[in-house]
């Protein structure tokens, strides 16, 4: 990335920090802007992505997209029960049928309403658009690369620092939980999650996969988080095959029992993870998982660090996921939560290697590059030093 682009990325992140703190001043716009949060792109599959954005006023929202350098454009709406996206400030659309070997250009379109009656609406101003794009989701079938960020905990300057160490393109980036401290209101979602997702998408030219951490289950507004994100089948967990690798993303929920005083009797992660564990059993028994050259698990809370240290042993639901994975022929796990980076070799309780990202004071950029029959896992600290460099053969 060029130095001038990095400077712009850093300045925009810091402006978001000022906005979140109620600081900074801006010159009055010459015309009324409509877009408040630029588009962020969520990976949905090898041939689909979800695009989300926010407008300052209630508006329409749809996406047009092209893969032939703008010669033809296709349209994607968010449609629910026959009603198209309108009269809202949160906008999402899923682009399906993408050729994963070609770059994708997209435009988001919105137009604000003046009135929205039962039989007639009137608009305020003209339709406004923003254009962007990503590189090919999967330019080669025998190769895939991704980066992982985790435990940022609202420390926005981490992003431009770690972006400098993405020297080669990646196919996607995992935001592996605890990106926020807790979720009190929409302003925190915008400043500390959506804006970083949008800026990181723009800076890397690749989609993201947001995976919820335990801190993002906390706060008065946490139950509205899913409203802002394009999610595969509406779930925070899921699986996708990209080239030679099958990826499983697990939502490990909270790190304490449901009856803990902090939760005030308002959680049922036991039930949630029981359903997810049943899903995981079916997934790891399926052909897509079993036939993949590499089988990768990404989760926020690791259940087992070493045989002598089973994380959160008082939370059986987390250990239940681990029991499924013990016999699932996992190639590698990518985890977070501990705030201590580290590479952990396979052992009896966890018969596969695991890398844990650090943060926020010891934040890391973790990277995985799969080419042919080799997976290389690297990790960089905030100074740019490569602190992990490991290879796994498929």
N, C-alpha and C positions, 0 to 999 in steps of 0.2 A: 504494500500500500504506500502511495506517495506521501511525503511528509506533510504537504499541504492538506491532503485528505485526512490524515491522522489528526492534524490540528483542528480541522473542522469537526471531526467526530468527537474529539475531547471537549471542544467548546460547547457542542450541543448537549452532551451529557451533563456538563456543569451547569448549563442553563436550566436543564430539567431539575437539577438539584436545587438551584435558586428558586425555581417555581414551586417546588415541593415545600420549601422553607418560607415561602411568601416573600422572597427577596427579588431584587432586580427590577428594572423598569424597561419598558419597551416603547418605541415610538408609535404614535397612533397610526394604524394601517391606512393606506390610501383608499383601499376598498375593503369591504367587510369580508374577512376570511371565513371559510366554512369548515375546513379540515382542522381538527384539533390534535388528533394523533395520526401520524402518517401510517401507511399500511405496514402490517407485520405479517409474515408469511409462515404458516405452520405446515410442516410435512404431514401429509395424510397417507401417502403410499408411494410406490414407484411411479405412478402415473397420475397423481393428484396432489394438490396443495389447497389449503384453506387460506384465505386472505381476510384479515380483519382491519378495521379502522374506525375512528370516531369523528363525529362532526360536532361543532359547537352548538348547533341548533338541530331540532328535529328535521329529518330529511329523508329522501330516498337513498338507496344504496345498491349499486350493482357493479359488476366487473366485466370489462371486455378484455380479451386476451388473444395473443397471436404467437405463432411459432414459425412464421414465414416472413419475418422482418417487416411485419405490418401490412403485407399484401392483403390478408384477410383477417377479420376479427370475429371472435365468437363471444357470446354473452353468457354470464353466469349470475344468477340471482339467489338470494336466500328466500326460499319458498317454504312456507309452513301452512299446510292445510289449504292450499290455494291462494293464500295471501302473500303478496310480494313484499319485500323489505320496504317499509315506509313509516314515517312518523316516529322515528327513533333516532337516537344519537349513537347507538352501537350498531355497527354494520359488519356482516360476515357473508362470505360466499365461498363455495367450494368449487374449484376448477378441476373437472375430471376429464379423462380422455387425453391427458398430456402425453406427448412422445417424450419419454425420459432421456432420450439421447440428444434432444435439441434444447437450446435456450428458450426461455419463456418470457415474453413481454406482456405486461398487463397495465391496464388503466382502471382506477377506481373512479366511479361517477356518483355524485350526490347533488341533490337540489333541495334547498330548504323550503319549508311550507310557511305560508302566512296564516292560512286557516285550513282545518281539516274537518269538514263536515261529513255527515253520514251519506250525503248524496252528491256533494261537490267539494272539491279542494281548490285552493288557490296557492300559488307558489310565490316565494320571495326571492327575486333575483334569478339569474340564469344558472344552468347546471355548471358545476365546477368539476375538474378532473385532476388527478395526480397520476403520473406514469412512473413505472419502475420495472424491474425485471430480475430474474435469477438466471444463473448458468444452468446448463442441463442437469436435471436431477441425478441422472446416472449415465454419464457419457460412455462408460465401459461396463460391460456385464461381468468382467472378471475383477473389478476393483471398486472399492468404496472407502471413503474417508469421512470421519466426523470429529468434531471437537466437543468438549464438555466443560461447562461452567457450573459452579455450584456454590451454595452458601455465601452469596454476595451480601446478603442481609442489608440491602439498601445502600451499599457503599458504591455509589455510581462511578467514581474515578477508576474502579477496578477494570471496567470495560475497555476504555481506550488503551490502558496499559497492557492488558492481555491480548487485545486485538493485534498489537504490534508483533506478536509471536506466532500469528497464523501466517507463516511465510508462504505456504503453498495452499491452493484452494481446498476446501472441504465440501462434501456433498450436503451436510447439514450440521447444525450445532444443537446439542442437548443442553437445555437449561435445567439442571438436575436438582431443583428444589431449594427452598429457603432463599429464594431471590428477594423476598420481603421478610420483614420481622414479624408482622401480623397484618391483618387487613381490616382497617377501621372504616374506610370510606372509598368512594370511587377515585378521589384524588390520589390516594396511595397506589391504587392499581395502575392508574395512568402514568404516574411519575416513575414508579419503581419496577414495573413489569412491562407494560405495553410500549412505552417509549424506548426502553432498552431493546426489546424484541425488534421494534421497527428499525432502530439505528444499527443493530447488529446484522439484521437481514440485509440492509442497504450496504453496510461495510464489507460483508463477506460475499455478497451475491448468492447466498444460499438460504434455504428455509431453516426453521428451527423446530425442535420438538420440546415443548414445555412439559416438564414432569413435576407434579406437585410435591412439595416437602411438608414436613410436619408443621412448620411455622405458618404455612399458608392455609392451614385449617383453623387458625386462630383469629379472633377478632369479630366484631359485629358485622362486618361486610363479607366474611369469608364464604358464606353460602351463595354469594352472587358472582364469585370468580368465574364460574363456567359460562356465564352469560357473555363474557368478553372474548372467548377463545373458540376457534374452530377445533373441535375435538372429534377424533375418530369414534363413530358410534356413540358420541356424547359422553365418553368415558375418559378419565385421566390416565388409564392404563391401556395398553394395546400391544400389537405386534405388527411388524412389517418386514418384508423381504426386500433387500436391496443388493442386487448382484449376488455375490457368493455368501452373503451373511443374512441370517435371520435374527432380527432384533426383537427382544421382549422388554417392554417398559413397564415396570411395576410401581404402583402407588402404594407405598408402605404405610401411609396414614400417620397416626400419632405414635409417640414413643412411650406412652404410659397406658395403663389400663383405663377402660372406659369409666370405671367408678372413681377415678382420681378426682380430687376436689377441684382441680383447675378447670375441669370440663363441665361442672355444674349439672351433671346428668343429661347433657345434651349431645352426646355422641354415641354411635354404635359402630365403632371400627371393628369390633369382633365380627359382626354380621357382614360388614363390607368386605373385610379381608377373607372371610369364609367363602363368599361368592367369588372373589378374585382368585383364591386358591383353587377352587373347582375349575375356573376358567384356565388357570395355569396348567393344571393336570391335563386338560384336553389339548391345550396348545402344545405342550411338550411331547404329547403322544401323537401329534399330527404329522403329516407328511412334510409340510413346509419346514418344520423344525428339524425333523430327523434327517432330511435329505440335504440340508444346508451344509456347506463346507465349514462355516464358522457359525456358532450359536452364542449370541451375546446377550447378556442380561444387564439392564441398567435400572437401578433403583436408588432411592435416596438413603434409606436406613439399611446398613448391612446387618444381617442377622448374626453372622459369625466372623470374628476377626481371626482368632486362633482357637485351637482346641481348649486352651485354658481360659479363653475369654469369649463367651457367647453374649453378644450385645443384647441388652434389654431382656435378660432371661425371664423377667417377670411378665413379659408380654408374649404369651404363647402364639398369638396370631401371626407375629412376625416370624417366629421360628417355624411355623407351619409352612410358610412359603419356602423357607430354606430346606425343609425336608423333601419337598417336591424337587427342588433343584439339585439335591445331592445325587439323584439317580438320572438326571436329565442330560448328561453329557454336555455340560456347559463348557464353552471354550474360554470365556473370560467374563468377569463381572466388573461393572463400573459403578462405584458408589460414592457417597458423600456423607454429610451429617456430622462427622467426627471433628471437623475443623483441623484435622491433622492429616496431611498428605502421606501417602505411603503405598508401596508395592508389597503385596502379600502373596507368597508362594502357595501352591495348593497344599492342603493337609487333610487329615481324616474327616473333620467336620465340614470341610469346604473343599471338595476335591477338584478345584479349579482355581486359577489365579484371580486375584482381585486387586484393582487399583482404586484408591480412595483420593478424591480431590480435597485440597485444603481450603481454608477460608474462615472469616474474611480477612483477618490480619495476615494470614499466610495463604492467600488466594493463589490458585493455580489454574493453568490452562492444560487440560488433558487432551491428548490427541491419539486417534487410532487410524492407521492406514493399512488397508487390506489390499494386496495386489497378488493375484494368483493364489498360491498356497501359503502365503506368509502374512501374518498380522503383526504389525509393529506398533507398540504402545509407547508413547512419549508423554512426558509431563514437564511443564515449565513453571518456574516460580515467578514472582513479580519482578525479579531482576532480569528475567530472560534466561536464566541458567536451566539447562536440561537436567532435571533431577531424577528422571526415570527414562530408561531406554531399554525396552525388552522386546523380544520376538517370540511369537508362537507359531508353530507350523500346523497347518490344517490337515 
